[in-house]
């Protein structure tokens, strides 16, 4: 038998921790002296104590520790997997919060990020259609441009769809920083950039694009852009995936003015009265404003589009196998003849 001090040294726990685990019923001593109250532990308890130490080091709540130590391997795996997912979500949220704080700080000097001119113009062409045309929120008529050493990200949303395009910088100096640029002004700047092999996006007192000794202004806008990262983190895992021809689906939507039903079946997608070949697992029925979904398809790249559907009332992610750096979220509408809200 080992005294509490000797056992604590052997298993890497403190005596106070062992007393606490005894009080909680997680690790009771093998024997307690009835006269002195001293706790004693056996060799058979070493493995449990070491496992307990590892679980606590991993941040597993004490309420779950017993389930892992005393439950079946299947139960232990389920509990630990859920804990790992919680930690990942907390880490992502903390990283996003820190990133937002860093981007909100005024830069110590100009932030300059160099990208390909045609690539920037292409990214603008893809995200601008998702910006609002009018409405009471001027920030929705803008594109958020985020500058960092690892990537340049362009984001636009009108609350019915969200477009995100990422570019890999050729070079970066300073940062991070962000610009809120009216979509029309950004389209004009993109036309200027498309004729230059490389351009430098400069954030500072006078934001602009620079190339070949010339500068094109990037007028800023006031307002707070929606917290799109929270929207992306809150996405539910897709239940259905539909892979079909992008142009064919776009053409099937053309000319429709009312909501259109997409009926996903086994290896086919029925759009109104048009049946398209598809790789999918159905059944699921979901409806869209054809103008909104059509614009998202138009902004895509490549012959195919992948629709990731979590539920008929959840945002749908539209992706392209040819360009993983571009993602569009499209909000569905109520199914015909039905209030589709949860």
C-alpha positions in Angstrom: 0.0 0.0 0.0 1.1 3.6 -0.7 0.6 6.6 1.4 -1.2 9.5 -0.3 2.1 11.4 -0.8 3.9 8.4 -2.3 1.0 7.5 -4.6 0.7 11.1 -5.7 4.4 11.2 -6.7 4.0 7.9 -8.6 0.9 8.9 -10.7 1.8 12.6 -11.2 -1.1 14.0 -9.1 -1.0 16.2 -6.0 -2.2 14.9 -2.6 -4.8 17.7 -2.6 -6.1 16.5 -6.0 -6.3 12.9 -4.7 -8.4 14.1 -1.7 -10.6 16.1 -4.1 -11.1 13.0 -6.4 -12.0 10.9 -3.3 -14.6 13.4 -2.2 -16.1 13.4 -5.7 -16.2 9.6 -5.8 -13.9 9.4 -8.8 -10.9 7.8 -7.2 -11.4 6.5 -3.7 -8.5 5.2 -1.7 -8.1 1.4 -1.3 -8.1 1.9 2.5 -8.7 4.7 5.0 -7.2 4.3 8.5 -10.2 4.5 10.9 -8.1 6.1 13.6 -6.0 8.6 11.7 -8.1 9.1 8.6 -5.0 8.6 6.4 -5.6 7.4 2.9 -3.8 4.5 1.3 -3.7 3.4 -2.3 -2.9 0.1 -4.0 -0.9 -0.7 -7.1 -4.1 -1.7 -8.8 -5.2 2.0 -8.8 -2.2 3.3 -10.7 -3.7 2.8 -14.1 -6.9 4.5 -13.2 -5.1 7.5 -11.6 -2.9 7.9 -14.6 -5.9 7.8 -16.9 -7.7 10.3 -14.7 -4.7 12.7 -14.9 -4.7 12.5 -18.7 -8.4 13.2 -18.9 -8.1 16.2 -16.6 -5.1 17.5 -18.6 -7.3 17.3 -21.7 -9.9 19.4 -20.0 -12.5 16.7 -19.8 -15.2 17.8 -17.3 -15.3 15.7 -14.1 -18.9 14.7 -14.9 -17.6 13.0 -18.1 -14.5 11.5 -16.5 -16.5 8.7 -14.7 -18.3 7.8 -17.9 -14.9 7.3 -19.6 -13.3 5.5 -16.8 -16.2 3.2 -15.9 -18.1 3.0 -19.1 -17.7 0.8 -22.1 -15.1 1.6 -24.8 -17.9 2.7 -27.0 -19.2 5.1 -24.4 -15.6 6.4 -23.7 -15.1 7.0 -27.5 -18.4 8.9 -27.8 -17.7 11.1 -24.8 -14.1 11.9 -25.9 -15.2 12.6 -29.5 -17.9 15.1 -28.3 -15.3 16.8 -26.0 -12.8 17.1 -28.9 -15.5 18.7 -31.0 -16.3 21.2 -28.2 -12.7 22.1 -27.8 -12.3 22.6 -31.6 -15.4 24.9 -31.6 -14.1 26.9 -28.7 -10.7 27.2 -30.2 -12.2 28.4 -33.5 -14.4 30.9 -31.7 -11.4 32.2 -29.7 -9.3 32.5 -32.9 -12.0 34.3 -34.7 -12.5 36.7 -31.8 -8.8 37.5 -31.6 -8.6 37.9 -35.4 -11.5 40.4 -35.2 -9.7 42.3 -32.4 -6.5 42.4 -34.4 -8.3 43.6 -37.5 -10.0 46.3 -35.5 -6.8 47.8 -34.3 -5.5 50.7 -36.3 -2.4 49.5 -38.3 1.0 50.9 -37.1 1.7 51.8 -40.7 0.4 51.2 -44.2 -0.6 47.6 -44.9 0.3 46.4 -48.4 -0.6 43.1 -50.0 0.4 42.3 -53.6 -1.9 40.0 -55.7 -2.3 39.3 -59.4 -4.4 42.0 -61.1 -6.6 39.6 -63.2 -7.1 37.4 -60.2 -8.3 40.3 -58.1 -10.6 41.3 -60.9 -12.0 37.8 -61.1 -12.6 37.7 -57.4 -14.5 41.0 -57.5 -16.6 39.7 -60.3 -17.6 36.7 -58.2 -18.5 38.4 -54.9 -20.0 41.7 -56.0 -23.3 40.1 -57.2 -24.0 39.0 -53.6 -23.9 42.6 -52.4 -27.2 44.5 -51.9 -28.3 46.9 -54.6 -30.3 49.1 -52.2 -31.8 49.1 -48.8 -31.4 50.9 -45.5 -28.0 49.3 -44.6 -25.3 50.9 -46.6 -22.7 48.3 -45.4 -24.6 45.6 -47.3 -23.9 47.6 -50.5 -20.2 47.1 -49.9 -17.6 44.4 -50.2 -15.4 43.6 -47.1 -11.8 43.3 -48.1 -9.6 41.6 -45.5 -5.8 41.7 -45.8 -3.4 39.4 -44.1 -0.1 37.8 -44.8 -1.7 34.4 -45.6 -4.7 35.4 -47.6 -6.8 38.2 -49.1 -10.5 37.6 -48.5 -13.4 39.4 -50.3 -16.9 39.0 -48.7 -20.3 40.3 -49.8 -23.8 39.6 -48.6 -27.3 40.9 -49.1 -28.7 38.6 -46.3 -30.1 36.2 -48.8 -26.8 35.0 -50.0 -23.2 35.3 -49.0 -20.1 35.1 -51.3 -16.6 34.5 -50.0 -13.5 34.5 -52.3 -9.9 34.0 -51.1 -6.7 34.9 -52.9 -3.2 33.9 -52.1 -1.0 37.0 -51.8 2.2 37.2 -53.8 3.7 39.3 -51.0 2.5 41.1 -47.9 3.8 43.8 -45.6 2.1 44.7 -42.3 -1.4 43.7 -41.3 -3.9 42.5 -40.7 -6.3 45.1 -41.9 -9.7 45.4 -43.5 -11.5 47.8 -45.9 -15.2 48.3 -46.5 -15.5 49.4 -50.1 -18.7 50.3 -52.0 -19.3 47.5 -54.6 -19.5 50.0 -57.5 -16.2 51.5 -56.6 -14.6 48.1 -56.3 -15.9 47.1 -59.7 -14.2 50.2 -61.2 -11.0 49.4 -59.4 -11.2 45.8 -60.6 -11.4 47.1 -64.2 -8.3 49.1 -63.6 -6.5 46.1 -62.0 -7.4 43.6 -64.7 -5.0 45.3 -67.2 -2.0 45.0 -64.8 -0.2 41.7 -64.1 0.2 42.6 -60.4 -1.4 45.2 -58.1 -0.8 46.1 -54.5 -3.7 46.7 -52.2 -2.8 49.4 -49.7 -4.8 50.0 -46.5 -4.0 53.2 -44.6 -5.2 56.8 -44.5 -5.8 56.7 -48.2 -6.6 53.2 -49.4 -5.8 52.4 -53.0 -4.5 50.0 -55.6 -1.0 50.6 -56.8 0.8 49.3 -59.9 3.6 50.6 -62.1 3.9 53.8 -60.3 0.2 54.6 -60.6 -2.5 54.6 -57.9 -6.3 54.0 -58.1 -8.3 55.1 -55.0 -10.4 52.7 -53.0 -13.0 54.9 -51.3 -14.0 53.5 -47.9 -17.5 53.4 -46.4 -18.8 53.7 -42.8 -20.7 51.0 -41.1 -20.1 47.6 -39.5 -20.1 44.6 -41.9 -22.2 41.6 -40.7 -20.3 39.0 -38.6 -20.1 36.5 -41.4 -17.6 34.2 -39.7 -20.3 33.4 -37.0 -22.7 32.5 -39.8 -20.1 30.2 -41.4 -19.3 28.6 -38.0 -23.1 28.1 -37.3 -23.6 26.1 -40.5 -25.1 22.7 -39.9 -23.3 19.6 -41.4 -24.8 18.8 -44.8 -27.2 15.9 -44.9 -27.6 15.9 -48.7 -25.0 16.6 -51.4 -26.1 17.3 -55.0 -23.5 17.4 -57.8 -24.9 18.5 -61.2 -23.9 20.6 -64.2 -23.6 24.3 -63.3 -24.7 25.6 -66.7 -27.6 23.2 -67.0 -29.0 24.1 -63.6 -28.5 27.8 -64.4 -30.4 27.4 -67.7 -33.2 25.5 -65.9 -33.7 28.5 -63.7 -33.6 31.1 -66.5 -36.8 32.9 -67.1 -38.5 31.8 -63.9 -39.9 34.6 -61.7 -41.5 32.7 -58.9 -39.9 30.4 -56.4 -38.7 27.2 -58.0 -38.7 23.8 -56.4 -35.6 21.5 -56.5 -36.6 17.9 -56.1 -33.6 15.8 -55.3 -34.1 12.1 -56.1 -31.8 9.2 -56.7 -29.2 10.3 -59.2 -31.4 13.1 -60.7 -32.5 16.6 -59.9 -35.9 17.8 -61.0 -36.1 21.6 -61.4 -39.7 22.5 -62.2 -40.4 20.6 -65.4 -36.8 19.9 -66.2 -34.9 16.8 -65.1 -31.1 17.0 -64.8 -28.6 14.2 -64.3 -27.0 14.4 -60.9 -25.0 12.6 -58.4 -27.0 12.8 -55.2 -28.7 11.1 -52.4 -32.3 11.9 -51.9 -35.0 12.5 -51.3 -35.2 16.1 -50.3 -37.2 19.0 -51.6 -36.0 22.6 -51.3 -37.1 25.8 -53.0 -35.2 29.0 -54.0 -35.7 32.4 -55.5 -34.4 31.6 -59.0 -32.8 35.0 -59.3 -30.8 34.5 -56.1 -29.7 30.9 -56.9 -29.1 31.8 -60.6 -26.7 34.6 -59.7 -24.8 32.3 -57.4 -24.4 29.8 -60.2 -23.4 32.5 -62.7 -20.6 33.6 -60.3 -19.2 30.1 -60.1 -16.4 28.5 -62.1 -16.1 25.2 -63.8 -18.7 22.8 -65.4 -20.1 21.4 -62.1 -21.6 22.7 -58.9 -21.9 21.0 -55.6 -24.9 21.9 -53.4 -24.6 21.0 -49.7 -28.0 20.9 -48.1 -28.5 20.6 -44.3 -32.3 21.1 -44.3 -34.9 22.8 -46.5 -34.9 25.9 -44.2 -31.1 26.2 -43.8 -28.5 28.0 -45.9 -27.2 25.9 -48.8 -23.5 26.0 -49.6 -22.7 26.1 -53.3 -19.1 25.0 -54.2 -17.1 24.3 -57.3 -14.7 21.4 -57.7 -12.5 23.7 -59.9 -12.2 26.6 -57.4 -12.2 25.7 -53.7 -11.3 29.3 -52.8 -14.9 30.5 -53.7 -17.9 29.7 -51.5 -21.4 30.9 -51.8 -24.3 30.5 -49.3 -27.8 30.8 -50.6 -30.9 31.0 -48.4 -33.8 28.9 -49.5 -37.4 30.1 -49.5 -40.6 28.4 -48.2 -41.7 25.3 -50.1 -44.6 26.1 -52.4 -47.8 26.1 -50.4 -46.0 25.7 -47.1 -44.5 27.9 -44.4 -41.0 26.4 -44.3 -39.9 28.2 -41.1 -38.8 26.0 -38.2 
